[in-house]
Amino acid sequence: MIKALTNRIDPFLALMIGAVVLATLMPATGKAGDAAQGLGTAAVAMLFFLHGAALSPRTILDGLKQWQLHLFILGTTFVIFPLIVMPLRLVPESILPADLATGFLYLGVLPSAVSSSIAFTAMARGNVPAAVCNSAGSNVFGLLLTPLLMSLLFGGAVSGAMDLGQTLRDVCLQLLLPFGLGQLAHRLIGPWLQAHGKWLSNYDQWVIVLIIYAAFSQSVEAGLWQVLPLSGLILAGALCLVILLVVIAFTTRGSRALGLSREDEIAAVFCGSKKSLASGLPLAQVLFAGATGFGMIVLPIMLYNQIQIMVGAVLARRYAARDAGRDPNRETGPQSGTESAQAPEGAA
């Protein structure tokens, strides 16, 4: 019986849970935290380089042309998501404290996560070029749209100024430059990467595990477990899970109603349902400067970040397993999403 249970445990899911437990018991703080963040940044840059090298330039151009897909994802991120969380403002404070409700509104207007959106799209064999273009664009637009939407939701101005120039530089240097260099190296190492898709898939998974550890360490250091009692934490976590499932259902059904391909549906599901902790925490420090309930305001994004990664990993593996016609519980790892992105070259 123990052996049967062991066979049913997803090794990747076990690694993610282990990363959460390790970050809770031994969070990377101070210089160790800086090192973990730096290693994560380098790992994500390498991830972009490898996927850039694995994808043909023609596939990238096809990804840029898919305006319907990009509008659908951006509309989900900055319109549908805020509409889903807005009713939480009506919940009595005795059930949902005001600062926590504000945190959920803030969660709703944040841009999409970049690295996890692309990594999960690749794992699920989705449209990686579209995921790259959309998640990077979402974060650039998010610097302008997030404060504007928060102002509209609260009926007043939100303090703080956004450093758009710095964000553009970060996106270009950490994401687009490595991807472009990978494109230049496509002829040299592209065929090898396509022939060793499982290696690239495993690298995707380890990058996600590193992201979990670094992100959760940051959350623990910020006082995640001291913000609310256990009952409040459970309530906030349950709300995050419900919101995530609603958005996943919307993007799935919406993609099929629009007649999008399976690869495009995967990109829409993962890019549309993700919210960026990396952008969320720095933006919150500006938008809510001096707020006494700052810890409670950022709690939803900290919880949602962990839940979206856990659920996203399971969903990505099921997409990949369904595509290959195999049981995800018996598979050690999905093949790289770059193979599926490469296959329909020239398709819309």
C-alpha positions as CSV (number, residue, x, y, z in Angstrom):
1,M,0.0,0.0,0.0
2,I,2.8,2.4,0.8
3,K,4.5,1.5,-2.5
4,A,1.2,2.3,-4.3
5,L,0.9,5.6,-2.5
6,T,4.5,6.5,-3.3
7,N,3.9,5.7,-7.0
8,R,0.9,8.1,-7.0
9,I,2.8,11.0,-5.5
10,D,4.0,13.5,-8.1
11,P,7.8,13.9,-7.5
12,F,7.6,17.5,-8.7
13,L,4.7,18.3,-6.4
14,A,6.7,16.8,-3.5
15,L,9.7,19.0,-4.4
16,M,7.4,22.1,-4.4
17,I,6.0,21.2,-1.0
18,G,9.5,20.6,0.3
19,A,10.5,24.0,-0.9
20,V,7.6,25.6,1.0
21,V,8.5,23.7,4.2
22,L,12.2,24.6,3.9
23,A,11.4,28.2,3.3
24,T,9.1,28.2,6.3
25,L,11.6,26.5,8.6
26,M,14.8,28.0,7.1
27,P,13.9,31.1,5.0
28,A,16.7,32.7,3.0
29,T,17.1,36.1,4.6
30,G,19.7,38.8,4.5
31,K,22.7,37.9,2.3
32,A,21.3,34.4,1.8
33,G,18.0,35.9,0.6
34,D,19.8,38.2,-1.8
35,A,21.8,35.2,-3.1
36,A,18.6,33.2,-3.6
37,Q,17.0,36.2,-5.4
38,G,20.1,36.6,-7.6
39,L,20.3,32.9,-8.4
40,G,16.6,33.0,-9.3
41,T,17.1,36.0,-11.6
42,A,20.0,34.2,-13.3
43,A,18.0,31.0,-13.6
44,V,15.1,32.8,-15.2
45,A,17.4,34.6,-17.6
46,M,18.9,31.2,-18.6
47,L,15.3,29.8,-18.9
48,F,14.5,32.6,-21.4
49,F,17.8,32.0,-23.3
50,L,17.1,28.3,-23.6
51,H,13.6,28.7,-24.8
52,G,14.7,31.4,-27.2
53,A,17.3,29.0,-28.6
54,A,14.7,26.1,-28.9
55,L,12.1,28.2,-30.8
56,S,12.5,29.2,-34.4
57,P,12.3,32.9,-35.3
58,R,9.2,32.2,-37.4
59,T,7.4,30.8,-34.4
60,I,8.2,34.0,-32.5
61,L,6.7,36.1,-35.3
62,D,3.6,34.0,-35.3
63,G,3.3,34.6,-31.5
64,L,3.4,38.4,-32.0
65,K,0.7,38.3,-34.6
66,Q,-1.9,36.6,-32.3
67,W,-3.6,39.8,-31.3
68,Q,-6.9,38.1,-30.4
69,L,-5.1,35.9,-27.8
70,H,-3.1,38.8,-26.4
71,L,-6.3,40.9,-26.0
72,F,-8.1,38.0,-24.3
73,I,-5.3,37.5,-21.8
74,L,-4.8,41.2,-21.0
75,G,-8.6,41.6,-20.7
76,T,-8.6,38.8,-18.2
77,T,-5.7,40.2,-16.2
78,F,-6.9,43.8,-16.0
79,V,-10.7,43.7,-16.4
80,I,-12.2,40.3,-15.6
81,F,-9.9,39.6,-12.6
82,P,-10.7,43.0,-10.9
83,L,-14.5,42.4,-11.5
84,I,-14.2,39.0,-9.8
85,V,-12.6,40.4,-6.6
86,M,-14.7,43.6,-6.4
87,P,-17.7,42.0,-4.5
88,L,-15.3,41.3,-1.6
89,R,-15.7,45.0,-0.7
90,L,-19.2,44.2,0.4
91,V,-18.2,41.5,2.9
92,P,-18.7,42.8,6.5
93,E,-15.4,43.7,8.4
94,S,-16.3,41.2,11.1
95,I,-15.7,38.5,8.5
96,L,-13.2,40.1,6.2
97,P,-11.1,42.9,7.7
98,A,-10.9,46.1,5.6
99,D,-7.2,45.8,5.0
100,L,-7.5,42.2,3.8
101,A,-10.3,43.2,1.5
102,T,-8.1,46.0,0.1
103,G,-5.4,43.4,-0.4
104,F,-7.7,41.3,-2.5
105,L,-8.6,44.3,-4.6
106,Y,-4.9,45.0,-5.1
107,L,-4.4,41.4,-6.1
108,G,-7.0,41.8,-8.8
109,V,-5.3,44.6,-10.5
110,L,-1.7,43.3,-10.5
111,P,0.0,42.2,-13.8
112,S,0.7,38.6,-14.7
113,A,3.7,36.7,-13.3
114,V,6.4,36.3,-15.9
115,S,8.7,33.4,-15.1
116,S,6.1,31.0,-13.8
117,S,3.6,31.8,-16.6
118,I,6.3,30.9,-19.2
119,A,7.6,27.9,-17.4
120,F,4.2,26.4,-16.9
121,T,3.2,27.1,-20.5
122,A,6.3,25.3,-21.6
123,M,5.7,22.3,-19.3
124,A,2.1,22.0,-20.6
125,R,3.3,22.2,-24.2
126,G,1.6,25.4,-24.9
127,N,2.3,28.5,-27.0
128,V,5.6,29.7,-25.4
129,P,6.2,32.6,-27.8
130,A,2.8,34.0,-27.0
131,A,3.4,33.5,-23.3
132,V,6.7,35.4,-23.5
133,C,5.2,38.4,-25.4
134,N,2.1,38.6,-23.2
135,S,3.7,38.2,-19.7
136,A,6.4,40.7,-20.5
137,G,3.9,43.2,-21.9
138,S,1.6,42.7,-18.9
139,N,4.3,43.7,-16.5
140,V,5.1,46.9,-18.5
141,F,1.5,47.9,-18.8
142,G,0.9,46.9,-15.2
143,L,3.1,49.7,-13.9
144,L,0.6,52.2,-15.3
145,L,-2.7,50.2,-15.1
146,T,-2.3,48.9,-11.5
147,P,-2.2,52.4,-9.8
148,L,-4.9,53.6,-12.2
149,L,-7.2,50.7,-11.4
150,M,-6.6,51.0,-7.7
151,S,-7.5,54.7,-7.9
152,L,-10.7,53.8,-9.7
153,L,-11.6,51.1,-7.3
154,F,-11.1,53.4,-4.3
155,G,-12.6,56.5,-5.9
156,G,-9.4,58.5,-5.2
157,A,-5.8,58.9,-6.0
158,V,-3.2,56.4,-5.0
159,S,0.1,57.8,-3.8
160,G,3.4,57.1,-5.3
161,A,5.1,57.3,-8.6
162,M,6.0,54.3,-10.8
163,D,9.5,54.0,-12.2
164,L,8.5,52.9,-15.7
165,G,12.0,53.4,-17.1
166,Q,13.6,51.1,-14.5
167,T,11.0,48.4,-15.2
168,L,11.5,48.6,-18.9
169,R,15.2,48.2,-18.4
170,D,14.6,45.2,-16.1
171,V,12.3,43.5,-18.6
172,C,14.7,44.1,-21.5
173,L,17.9,43.0,-19.6
174,Q,16.5,40.0,-17.7
175,L,13.9,38.7,-20.1
176,L,14.0,40.0,-23.7
177,L,17.8,40.2,-24.1
178,P,18.4,36.5,-23.0
179,F,15.5,35.4,-25.2
180,G,17.0,37.4,-28.2
181,L,20.5,35.9,-27.6
182,G,18.8,32.5,-27.6
183,Q,17.2,33.3,-30.9
184,L,20.7,34.1,-32.3
185,A,22.0,30.8,-31.0
186,H,19.0,28.8,-32.4
187,R,20.9,27.4,-35.4
188,L,23.8,26.3,-33.1
189,I,21.9,24.6,-30.2
190,G,18.3,24.6,-31.2
191,P,18.3,21.1,-32.7
192,W,20.1,19.7,-29.6
193,L,17.5,21.3,-27.3
194,Q,14.6,19.9,-29.4
195,A,16.2,16.4,-29.3
196,H,16.7,16.6,-25.5
197,G,13.3,18.1,-24.6
198,K,13.1,16.3,-21.3
199,W,16.3,17.9,-20.1
200,L,14.8,21.4,-20.8
201,S,11.6,20.3,-19.1
202,N,13.5,19.3,-15.9
203,Y,15.3,22.6,-15.9
204,D,11.9,24.3,-16.1
205,Q,10.8,22.4,-13.0
206,W,13.9,23.2,-11.0
207,V,13.6,26.9,-11.8
208,I,10.0,26.8,-10.5
209,V,11.1,25.1,-7.3
210,L,13.8,27.8,-6.8
211,I,11.1,30.5,-7.4
212,I,8.9,28.9,-4.8
213,Y,11.7,28.9,-2.2
214,A,12.8,32.4,-2.9
215,A,9.3,33.8,-3.0
216,F,8.1,32.0,0.1
217,S,11.2,33.0,2.0
218,Q,10.4,36.6,1.2
219,S,6.8,36.1,2.4
220,V,7.9,34.5,5.6
221,E,10.5,37.2,6.3
222,A,7.7,39.8,5.7
223,G,5.8,38.2,8.6
224,L,3.4,35.9,6.7
225,W,2.6,33.8,9.7
226,Q,2.2,36.7,12.2
227,V,-0.3,38.8,10.1
228,L,-3.5,36.7,10.9
229,P,-4.6,34.0,13.2
230,L,-4.9,30.5,11.7
231,S,-8.7,30.9,11.0
232,G,-8.1,34.2,9.1
233,L,-5.2,32.6,7.2
234,I,-7.4,29.7,6.2
235,L,-10.2,32.1,5.0
236,A,-7.7,34.1,3.0
237,G,-6.2,31.0,1.4
238,A,-9.6,29.6,0.6
239,L,-10.6,32.9,-1.1
240,C,-7.4,32.8,-3.1
241,L,-8.1,29.3,-4.3
242,V,-11.7,30.0,-5.3
243,I,-10.6,33.1,-7.2
244,L,-7.9,31.2,-9.0
245,L,-10.2,28.4,-10.0
246,V,-12.8,30.8,-11.3
247,V,-10.2,32.6,-13.4
248,I,-8.9,29.2,-14.7
249,A,-12.5,28.2,-15.6
250,F,-13.1,31.5,-17.4
251,T,-9.9,31.4,-19.4
252,T,-10.5,27.7,-20.4
253,R,-14.1,28.2,-21.5
254,G,-13.3,31.6,-23.0
255,S,-10.5,30.2,-25.1
256,R,-12.7,27.4,-26.4
257,A,-15.5,29.8,-27.1
258,L,-13.1,32.0,-29.2
259,G,-11.9,29.0,-31.1
260,L,-8.3,29.2,-29.9
261,S,-6.0,26.3,-30.5
262,R,-5.0,24.0,-27.6
263,E,-1.6,25.7,-27.4
264,D,-3.1,29.1,-27.3
265,E,-5.6,27.9,-24.6
266,I,-2.7,26.8,-22.4
267,A,-1.0,30.2,-22.7
268,A,-4.3,32.0,-21.9
269,V,-4.9,29.8,-18.9
270,F,-1.5,30.2,-17.3
271,C,-0.8,33.9,-18.3
272,G,-4.4,35.0,-17.5
273,S,-4.6,33.3,-14.1
274,K,-1.1,34.3,-12.7
275,K,-0.4,37.4,-10.6
276,S,3.1,38.7,-10.0
277,L,4.5,38.7,-6.5
278,A,7.8,40.1,-7.8
279,S,5.9,43.2,-9.1
280,G,3.3,43.1,-6.3
281,L,5.4,43.6,-3.3
282,P,7.6,46.5,-4.6
283,L,4.5,48.3,-6.0
284,A,2.7,47.8,-2.7
285,Q,5.5,49.5,-0.8
286,V,4.9,52.6,-2.9
287,L,1.1,52.5,-3.3
288,F,0.5,51.8,0.4
289,A,3.4,53.7,2.0
290,G,2.7,54.3,5.6
291,A,-0.3,52.0,5.8
292,T,-0.7,50.5,9.3
293,G,-2.2,47.3,7.9
294,F,0.5,46.8,5.2
295,G,1.1,43.2,6.2
296,M,-2.5,42.3,5.8
297,I,-2.8,44.2,2.5
298,V,0.0,42.1,0.9
299,L,-1.1,38.8,2.4
300,P,-3.5,37.9,-0.5
301,I,-0.7,38.2,-3.1
302,M,1.7,36.2,-0.9
303,L,-0.8,33.4,-0.5
304,Y,-2.1,33.6,-4.0
305,N,1.5,33.3,-5.3
306,Q,2.0,30.0,-3.6
307,I,-1.4,28.6,-4.5
308,Q,-1.1,29.6,-8.1
309,I,2.3,27.8,-8.4
310,M,1.0,24.6,-6.7
311,V,-2.2,24.5,-8.8
312,G,-0.4,25.6,-11.9
313,A,2.2,22.8,-11.6
314,V,-0.5,20.1,-11.3
315,L,-2.5,21.6,-14.2
316,A,0.5,21.9,-16.4
317,R,1.5,18.3,-15.9
318,R,-2.1,17.2,-16.6
319,Y,-2.1,19.2,-19.8
320,A,1.1,17.6,-20.9
321,A,0.1,14.1,-19.9
322,R,-3.3,14.4,-21.7
323,D,-1.5,15.6,-24.8
324,A,0.8,12.6,-24.7
325,G,-1.9,10.2,-23.7
326,R,-0.4,9.0,-20.4
327,D,-1.2,9.0,-16.7
328,P,0.4,12.1,-15.0
329,N,0.8,10.1,-11.8
330,R,3.1,7.6,-13.4
331,E,5.2,10.1,-15.2
332,T,8.4,11.6,-13.8
333,G,8.2,14.7,-15.8
334,P,6.5,16.2,-18.9
335,Q,8.2,16.8,-22.1
336,S,9.3,20.4,-22.9
337,G,6.6,22.8,-24.1
338,T,9.0,23.9,-26.8
339,E,8.4,20.8,-28.8
340,S,4.7,21.5,-29.1
341,A,5.3,25.2,-29.8
342,Q,7.7,24.2,-32.5
343,A,5.5,21.6,-34.2
344,P,2.7,23.9,-35.5
345,E,5.2,26.3,-37.1
346,G,3.4,28.6,-39.4
347,A,0.0,28.1,-37.7
348,A,-2.0,31.0,-36.3
